[in-house]
Amino acid sequence: MRFLGAAKSDWGAAALLGLLTSSFSTLAAQLFATRIGRDAVIDWMVVAAIPLRDGVLQPEPGWGTILGGILFHQWADFSWALVFFGLFGRWTARLGPGAILLLCLPWAVFTSALEWLVLVPLFPFWQPVFPLNQAWWIGLLVHLSSASLYPLFPWLRDRVAGRRSSPGRRRFARLWGGAAVVGLAGLGLLAFLGSQGRELPHWGGAEFDAPYMRRMAAHHAQGVELALLGAERAQDRRLRALAGLMAAEQRGEIAIFAQWWRSWFPGELPPASAEDHAMMPGMLPPATMAAVRATPVEGFDAAFMAAMSHHHQGAVAMADEALLRAADPRLRLMAHAIRHGQRGEIALMRNTQGLDAVRTAIADLLLPAGEAPPDQPGPPPPGF
């Protein structure tokens, strides 16, 4: 008997697979994030904001927020397994492991793009923070890790149905499942070594990379100071939440720069020099920071948005240069995420939503390296 495209017995196997894939992708994302310049805690907070809304965006995410993001991610991953082998089971449930493996990449591309372009920013969630803050390739990597376990479905279906699998299918399941466990163990080892200042060695020359890391960490430090001011004083509820996200995100990226520095170069991440400060676009002079801090309540939101937009544009320009000049590919990957996120946050401060948010996210994602256009943040704050 068939039910919604698949035999009833296949839905149990799809549900079991969904539990496995969602747990696997959660662990993989948590362990791998820092290797590519992502703070997993901040990413979980952004995911939590999809169902729980902007109120969960805070300078210091709580455990409830982190758990909410993980559970929502796992629910989504679980649902995609049900769609693939349940709703589409008439065509997919009888495929062999090899055929399923061939479909993993296009399925991950399709599902991650559908979430990023439609399901989150439009119907049903109408939450622009996710696509404007996180570049699409971040979600794609998570979906790929989940879909990589789909070839285990034929073996799981046999187990759920009480059938004995063929020797070849059992052998494949042992090898594929074992490779997944070994892969997670390897990611765990890399994460542990990274926390001890032993990331994988730096690739390429340090002539640009070391000064860039110093400068961007110092630039972010001022961004955190300004964002915390916004999180405390902004009158608009959404702007206050967005400022909290900015503070948390830039703190996380400073921590990643510090961890990478300890692994790649001698000593701790040093403070930026006077020459570094002179080379950093978007840095606000002390008089401007004082002027924003002293702005009356009724004018604070506009002053904060102008100052933060200018500051973000400087970070975008620095990240854009890193996309062209950084030697280590991890720095280039992180620079792309920084450029995307900070341009997206400028759009969010302007209340960009719906189709406009989708168009902006696509444009930011596809912007070629070295071609970040200047933005127009509006009138400068007092004393600017």
C-alpha positions, 0 to 999 in steps of 0.5 A: 500500500502506498501513502503520500508517494512511499510505502508506509514501511518506508516512512519509518526508515525515513524518520530513522534516517532523519534522526541520524542525518540531523544529529550528524550534521549538527555535530559536524557543523559544531566541530568544523565551524571554526576551521572555516572562520565561523562561530557555531554558537552565533550561527545557532543563534541566527537559526533560532531567530527563524522561529523565535524571532529577533528577540533571541538575538543577544550579545551573549547567546544563552543556552536556551537560544543555542538549543533552540537553534540546534533543535530547529536545524534538526527538525529541518534536516529531519523533515528533508529526509522525510520529503526525500524518502517519504513524499518522493518515495515513489521514485527514491525509496527503491534506489540503491546506495550508488544512485542515492549518492549521486543525488546527494549534491543536487539535493543539498543544493536544492534544499539549501537554496530553497531555505535561503531564498524562499522558506526563511525570508519569504513564506512561511517564516518571513525572517530576513536575518538568515539570508542577509547574515549568512552566505548561502554556502554555509547552509550548503555545507551543512546540507551536504553533511546531512545528505552524505548519510542518505545512502544508508537508507536502503539498509535502514529500510531493510532493518525496519521492514525486518528483512535481511539485507544482501551481503553487499548492502551490509558491507556498504552500510558498515563501510559508509557508517564507519567512515562517518564515525571516523570523519566525526572523530577527525573533526573532533580531533581538529577542534580539540587541537585548534582549541590548544593553538594547533590549527592546521598550519598556515598556508602561503605567505604571511606578508598580507595575512598577519597584518590583515588579521591584526587590523580586522580584529582591532576593527571588530573590537571597535565594532563590538563597542559600538554595537553594545551601545546600540544593544543598550540604547536603541529605541527600536526593538529590531535595531536593538536586537540586530545590534546584539547580533553584531556584538556577538558576531564580531566577538566570535570572529575576534576569538577565531582570529586569536585562535588562528594566530596562536596556531600560525604565528608566534605568541598571542594576537597583538594589538593593532599598531598606529600604522594599522589604525591609519590603514583601516577604513571605517574606523571611528575617531574617539570624538565620533564615538563620544558624540554617538554615546552622548546623542539624546534618546530621540536621535540615537537610532539614526546616529547609531545606524549612520555610525555603524553603517560607516564602520561596516563599510570599512570592514567590507572594504577590508574583507574585499581586499582579503578576498583578493590578497589573502594567502590562506584560503581559510582567511579568504573564505572567512572574508567572504562571510564577513563581507556578506554578513556586514553588507547584509546588516547594513540592509537590515538596519534599513529594514530590508525585508521580503523580496528585497532581502532576497535580491540583496542577499543574492547580490552580496553573495555573487559580488566579485572579489574587489568589487564591493561598491560604496554604500550610502549610509545616510547622514553622519552622526553628530561630530562625524 
